[in-house]
């Protein structure tokens, strides 16, 4: 079986949404951590990618704040993507 063609029947995340027009595609920055490279990557976009940055966590947050008010970041504690509040570092 080709792995690319397999989707578990209960994996709701793999399903296409019923109403794509109802999804909020306003620009956001998502920041993730790559442990094997010890680097943080920020990706800015909505329906299309507007930019990306790699560097330290602090540099990625500063880059994101210059571009967008809505920032999501990978939390090493929660092990999930969370909203970054305006005063969070």
Steps between C-alpha positions, in 0.01 A plus 500: 500500500628845410512711818403816311168341405408374848276703728369351819117504489481688831751772412273802476793733435555331163150580375430800281280756680141525376509877458849628415364856466413503872863445604690806620804532274607840635877532523666342801853410594566149625829433676629145544814348652734257326693324775741319267614838361439694825322769302160668494317559173230761453263479204272793418195455284133437448383346175855539372841525663613859544841437655710280724785540746743272688695590811477496877165500677535867593598597144207307353255670740642845418472425126142382545395805705619731217261327259190388677291528818393135493790277599489131582803326646602147592505464878776269621306457825156426352643328190244674283452819298356776722408865454776743598357790702620854419712514816634141488861427413 
